Amino acid sequence: MQQDYKINADIIKALSDSNRAHIIDILSCGEKCACDILKDFNFTQPTLSHHMKTLLDCGLVKYREDGLWRYYSLNKKMCSQLTTFLRNLTSKKDGCVCKKIKKNK
């Protein structure tokens, strides 16, 4: 479980940048090449590459290459895991951390 906290904290940290959150929103519509993503921003291609690297490193985004082009898409499995993690983190459940803390006191 501790590993889940680390993985998901890294994703949340990546999403704490508004540009990266915007990129995720764009990719929620489907696969896009970098040139299509860049159209929505007022920054350079190297800046986009930095943001994409961060999103790739945390596992939220994946890509495929087609010739000279890279096409980015959401990693649906990781998105689902993040959603489940956040739902479980903020709702009552049988294995709640609070119950474990009370037992140890």
One Martini backbone bead per residue (centre of mass of N, CA, C, O) as a GRO file, in nm:
protein
  105
    1MET     BB    1   0.055   0.064  -0.019
    2GLN     BB    2   0.291   0.263  -0.009
    3GLN     BB    3   0.337   0.256  -0.317
    4ASP     BB    4   0.068   0.390  -0.393
    5TYR     BB    5   0.134   0.662  -0.273
    6LYS     BB    6   0.379   0.728  -0.450
    7ILE     BB    7   0.259   0.701  -0.731
    8ASN     BB    8   0.017   0.901  -0.683
    9ALA     BB    9   0.185   1.146  -0.595
   10ASP     BB   10   0.333   1.177  -0.865
   11ILE     BB   11   0.080   1.234  -1.030
   12ILE     BB   12  -0.025   1.476  -0.870
   13LYS     BB   13   0.225   1.646  -0.915
   14ALA     BB   14   0.201   1.657  -1.224
   15LEU     BB   15  -0.102   1.787  -1.205
   16SER     BB   16  -0.023   2.068  -1.058
   17ASP     BB   17   0.005   2.156  -1.343
   18SER     BB   18  -0.192   2.325  -1.562
   19ASN     BB   19  -0.072   2.228  -1.832
   20ARG     BB   20  -0.092   1.923  -1.770
   21ALA     BB   21  -0.393   1.916  -1.722
   22HIS     BB   22  -0.461   2.013  -2.008
   23ILE     BB   23  -0.333   1.777  -2.157
   24ILE     BB   24  -0.518   1.563  -2.037
   25ASP     BB   25  -0.776   1.683  -2.152
   26ILE     BB   26  -0.697   1.649  -2.446
   27LEU     BB   27  -0.643   1.330  -2.426
   28SER     BB   28  -0.944   1.254  -2.355
   29CYS     BB   29  -1.017   1.268  -2.677
   30GLY     BB   30  -0.735   1.146  -2.762
   31GLU     BB   31  -0.506   1.101  -2.980
   32LYS     BB   32  -0.192   1.294  -3.006
   33CYS     BB   33   0.011   1.510  -3.137
   34ALA     BB   34   0.225   1.751  -3.052
   35CYS     BB   35   0.121   1.965  -3.255
   36ASP     BB   36  -0.175   1.960  -3.144
   37ILE     BB   37  -0.114   2.037  -2.853
   38LEU     BB   38   0.045   2.308  -2.903
   39LYS     BB   39  -0.200   2.487  -3.007
   40ASP     BB   40  -0.305   2.542  -2.690
   41PHE     BB   41  -0.027   2.701  -2.664
   42ASN     BB   42   0.230   2.953  -2.534
   43PHE     BB   43   0.473   2.748  -2.624
   44THR     BB   44   0.727   2.548  -2.674
   45GLN     BB   45   0.840   2.242  -2.765
   46PRO     BB   46   1.038   2.199  -2.524
   47THR     BB   47   0.819   2.246  -2.310
   48LEU     BB   48   0.638   2.017  -2.394
   49SER     BB   49   0.848   1.793  -2.352
   50HIS     BB   50   0.868   1.831  -2.049
   51HIS     BB   51   0.572   1.766  -1.983
   52MET     BB   52   0.566   1.485  -2.118
   53LYS     BB   53   0.783   1.354  -1.945
   54THR     BB   54   0.633   1.375  -1.679
   55LEU     BB   55   0.382   1.207  -1.774
   56LEU     BB   56   0.545   0.954  -1.849
   57ASP     BB   57   0.699   0.898  -1.578
   58CYS     BB   58   0.415   0.853  -1.414
   59GLY     BB   59   0.213   0.694  -1.639
   60LEU     BB   60  -0.034   0.866  -1.767
   61VAL     BB   61   0.137   0.852  -2.032
   62LYS     BB   62   0.158   0.756  -2.374
   63TYR     BB   63   0.331   0.616  -2.670
   64ARG     BB   64   0.370   0.637  -3.029
   65GLU     BB   65   0.538   0.549  -3.322
   66ASP     BB   66   0.537   0.729  -3.656
   67GLY     BB   67   0.811   0.766  -3.754
   68LEU     BB   68   0.859   1.103  -3.662
   69TRP     BB   69   0.614   1.050  -3.482
   70ARG     BB   70   0.427   1.132  -3.187
   71TYR     BB   71   0.172   0.959  -3.000
   72TYR     BB   72  -0.056   1.057  -2.758
   73SER     BB   73  -0.185   0.899  -2.452
   74LEU     BB   74  -0.372   0.760  -2.231
   75ASN     BB   75  -0.339   0.567  -1.940
   76LYS     BB   76  -0.607   0.396  -1.848
   77LYS     BB   77  -0.506   0.228  -1.611
   78MET     BB   78  -0.387   0.466  -1.445
   79CYS     BB   79  -0.644   0.633  -1.430
   80SER     BB   80  -0.808   0.420  -1.279
   81GLN     BB   81  -0.621   0.392  -1.033
   82LEU     BB   82  -0.642   0.687  -0.944
   83THR     BB   83  -0.946   0.697  -0.902
   84THR     BB   84  -0.956   0.474  -0.691
   85PHE     BB   85  -0.762   0.597  -0.489
   86LEU     BB   86  -0.928   0.859  -0.436
   87ARG     BB   87  -1.187   0.723  -0.348
   88ASN     BB   88  -1.059   0.561  -0.109
   89LEU     BB   89  -0.927   0.804   0.040
   90THR     BB   90  -1.237   0.962   0.062
   91SER     BB   91  -1.358   0.695   0.196
   92LYS     BB   92  -1.530   0.469   0.347
   93LYS     BB   93  -1.382   0.167   0.496
   94ASP     BB   94  -1.273  -0.126   0.622
   95GLY     BB   95  -0.942  -0.056   0.569
   96CYS     BB   96  -0.896   0.180   0.740
   97VAL     BB   97  -0.650   0.365   0.883
   98CYS     BB   98  -0.802   0.454   1.141
   99LYS     BB   99  -0.840   0.168   1.260
  100LYS     BB  100  -0.537   0.104   1.288
  101ILE     BB  101  -0.467   0.336   1.481
  102LYS     BB  102  -0.662   0.260   1.717
  103LYS     BB  103  -0.534  -0.026   1.773
  104ASN     BB  104  -0.237   0.098   1.850
  105LYS     BB  105  -0.337   0.261   2.125
   0.00000   0.00000   0.00000
